[in-house]
Amino acid sequence: KVVAISDSTGAIFDKKGLDIDKLGKLKEKHGSFSEAAKKNGLKFVTNEELLALDVDILVPAALENAITSQNVGKVRAKVVLEMANGPVTPEAEEILLKRKIDVLPDVLCNAGGVTVSYFEWLQNLQKDTWKEEKVNKKLEEKMKKAYRQVAKVVKEKKLSFRKSAYLLAVKRIIDAMMPLYRV
């Protein structure tokens, strides 16, 4: 369940769970979550307080460098799922990993948009159009496969998710280039 959602003004929080569709309409009506909270009696927390919520998964999804060495000590989530580009600084990630908080990197979590762009390119090449269900099914297959491959390296090599994703990426580049160097 989603217990908090934020914008640049702060977050609306309810430990019982939020109705995301309702909040989307309230934000549209009031322009921000701070105003929506104020005018509808909802619990509002600052973005700094949001990082400190006791949650299973924290999803920084908007700003680069949202979690830094200055505020990482407040993070209480069990997992940080990067949905923005670079929301956790390298220094903060090191601290999170020492605290046994997994960080699923943007390069893995954000890959869905790039993958769907690839699907669009394929469709254009083939002069084809896929139904949304097909796109979603193929995307889910690709993302699950990517996660499983990275998680396998995490387990086997005892590396972080980020280092495991990078290791796989570099290996794939090397594998693709090897035929060029065979004599």
Buried (B, 14 or more C-beta within 10 A) or exposed (E): EEBBBBBEBBBBBBEEEBEEEEBEEBBEEBEBBBBBBEEEEBEBBEBEBBBBBEBEEBBBBBEEEBBEEEBBEEBEBEBBBBBBEBBBBEEBBBBBBEEEBBBBBBBBBBBBEEBBEBBEEEBEEEEEEBEEEEBEEBBEEBBEEBBEBBBEBBEEEEBBBBBBBBBBEEEEEEEEEEEEEEE
